[in-house]
Structures are given as structure tokens and as C-alpha cells.
Amino acid sequence: MATGYAELLRARHAVRLLAGTLVGRLPNATGPIAIALFIRAEGGSMTLAGALSAFYGLATAFGQPMLGRLVDLFGQPRVMLPAAVLSALGAGTLALTGIGRLPLACACVTVFGLFTPPLEGGLRALWPGVLRRQEQVHTAYALDAVAQEMMFAAGPLLVTLLVAGWSEAAALLVVNALGVLGALSVVLSPPSRRWRSAPRTPHWLGALRSPGLKVLLTSFFFVGLALGTFALAAVSYADDHGDPLISTYLLAAQGAGALVGGVVYGGRGWPGSHEGRLLALVGLFAAGNLPLALVPGVPPMVVLGGLSGCFLAPALACAFVVVDRHAPSGTVTEAFSWLVTTFGVGAAAGTAVVGTVLESAGTGAGFALAGAGGLAALGVMLAGRRALRLPEGDACGVVAGSPARPPGGETPPPEAETRAPGAQTDRNGEPEPGFRSSL
């Protein structure tokens, strides 16, 4: 396992791309809490802080797939760097002008979220051209999922430290400056500058014209919903036991479970098709969340919290491979961004709904909602198995980054059959020397 990860990180540009993406996504990981802390420091109400944080989340959810489509059309540097700068300007203007003029504050939050660059989808589009071998790409997706979990845990801690040592406005400014530097590191790298999307068939739905992709996105909305309910339910459980630190234990256990699960999953090969494996992983994720509704004592509850996270990172890593295989030709970054968006929207919906459930039915019912979300995700996958089944001949030999045959029986352009959309190409669209064809 260690050898596989070491080999991946030794690949040229791999560490730079992974680190740059993680740093570049710091504003996204910290945006809601940074906005809320700033609004409160400016004298705003909790209602206003929550509303602007939610507004930021909605703007991000809308902007990610749209920017992903532009990346597929025009390349990464032309889209991601200007987007990162505009997003940072929105956050910086908010930090400098405050909330005295509410329409301006709302506009700043909108720009901050809407132009958040789709670095996560962009990185996954680059891996096939950087790593070459299919099994390494799968390992990279797993490592990426684990790293994202760690970043979303460490990001709020960084904001808290900046607030304690400086101010809420400084936290907004510093985090977004780091985000621009991370994006700059990625888009100036040779793989990002050389990357070109595969030829695409124009369609207003873009990546969403794939039936299999729509099934996957719907399923992962409910995976996100299950995850989103956990945090507030953990706080309610801690209140029931009279110790606020208990919620921290539960959240840390879930994060540790995701970390261990992702590392183990990415460290070896697995038999069967990716679609069948994803169905099994979503089922295991659902099963891992169901026992939470029992709300036992603290030690066993911490164990159950870890179990609920074990199959999250593996399911996400496998989902990105399946997205690769079902995205219509030339839409890979947009498709990746849609998965990130639907997962995030699901998590936000879970957080919004579980509060009412906790107040009306108690902590057990809140955790039961997480289990219900997992079961709904599994149900969608089972109902959509036919749409997820690749045509005969496509189920084998499709490397990550090379989408399956376009949906609806479309015939891809001839050049789309000789290189993956993650392949690095020169200015004329020809594959760079040394890049292995997907066929």
C-alpha cells in the first residue's frame, strides 16, 4: 500500500498539483465559517450570518458546473485563474467594506461563491495525463478524497487561529490570498497548461445528457444529505450527555474512519466493474450509518461514528472513476464539478432539515435521518442500474479520464477514440509525445 502511494507521489508534477489544489480550495473549505464569523464580528445577527453563509453555498453550487463547462471549452488557465482572482476580490471587498451596505455585502458574497474555481474537478481531469496507468489514477482519486477530508477539517481550524491571532477580516483576506496562490500553482504547471478536453458534441445539457451520470448525481445528493445530518445530530447527542466535547469526538471519529477507509481502498486493486463496486460501497455506507440511530453510550457511539465514515472516501473515489466513464466526450471537468455540487447541496439540505427533526423527535431521529439518506442513495443506485451499465465492450479497458461512449448512441469524433480527455495535447490538439492512448 505504502509503495503504491509513494510511486504516485513520485510522479512528475503529482505533489505540486495535489498541494496546489488543496491550498487553492481553502476558501471553499472555510467560506461559510469565515463569512459567519466576520458578520458576527461586524455586529450582524446570527440570522444574517447564516443567510449570507447559505447564500455563499448556493452561489458556489451554481458556479462550479458552469465554470467546469468553460474549462472544458477553453482550458484550465483561461478560466481558473481569473475565477480565483474574482472570487478573492469578492471576499476581500467584503472584508474591507463590512456589512454597512447590505446589498454590497450580498454582491460580494455572491462573487466570492460564484467564481470559486473548479479546482477539484480540474485536478481529477489532469490525473490520467500525469499518471498514465489506470491503477495509479484510481489510487490518486482515493488519495485526493482523503486529502479533501483532511483539508475540510483543517481549514476551519486555520480560520479560528487567524481570528484569534489577528481578526475576522484578516482571516478572510489571508485564506483567499492563499487560495489564489494555490490556483496559480496549478494553472502554471505544465500538465494544466497542456491539458485539452476531448472533442465534444454541442448540447445545452452538457454533461447532464448522460443517463448514468444523472443516476450517480441523484444518489450522491443523498450521500451528502446523510453526511450533512451527522454534524448537527452529533451536537444534539453531546447536549444530551452534557458535554460539548463529545460532538468533537464523534466528528473526529467519522473523519478518522474516512481517512482509514480511503487509504485502504486506494492502496490496492479491487475486482469487478467500477459500477458494481460503487453500488457495494454505497450499500456499505448506508449500512454504516444505520446503527447511529441506536444512540448508545459515548464509547460505542464513537466507534459507530468511525464506522459511518469508513466507506465515505472510498465511495467518493469510486464515484469519480464512474463519472469519468459516463461523462459525454469533452465534458469531464463539468461532470466532476456536478458531482462536487450535488454532494455539497445534499449536505446543506441535510443540515437544514435535521434541525427540525432534532427539535421535534430527538437525537435518535436525527441520526436515523442519516441512515435514511444512505438507504435513499442505495435505492437510487439500484433503480438506475440499467443506466449505469456500460455498453458491451466499454466495461473493460476504459481508463480513468476516458469517458464511455457518449449517451444516446452518439458516435464520438474519430480523434476521441484515440486519446482520453485527460490526455495532454499540443496546441494543434495532437497528443503529447509519450502519452499512452486509452485504447
Secondary structure, 3 states (H helix, E strand, C coil): CHHHHHHHHHCCCHHHHHHHHHHHCHHHHHHHHHHHHHHHHCCCCHHHHHHHHHHHHHHHHHHHHHHHHHHHHHCHHHHHHHHHHHHHHHHHHHHHHCCCCHHHHHHHHHHHHHCCCCHHHHHHHHHHHHHCCHHHHHHHHHHHHHHHHHHHHHHHHHHHHHHHHCCHHHHHHHHHHHHHHHHHHHHCCHHHHHECCCCCCCCCCHHHHCHHHHHHHHHHHHHHHHHHHHHHHHHHHHHHCCCCHHHHHHHHHHHHHHHHHHHHHHCCCCCCCHHHHHHHHHHHHHHHHHHHHHCCCHHHHHHHHHHHHHCHHHHHHHHHHHHHHHCCCCCHHHHHHHHHHHHHHHHHHHHHHHHHHHHHHCHHHHHHHHHHHHHHHHHHHHHCHHHHCCCCCCCCCCCCCCCCCCHHHCCCCHHHHCCCCCCEECCCCCECCCCCCCC
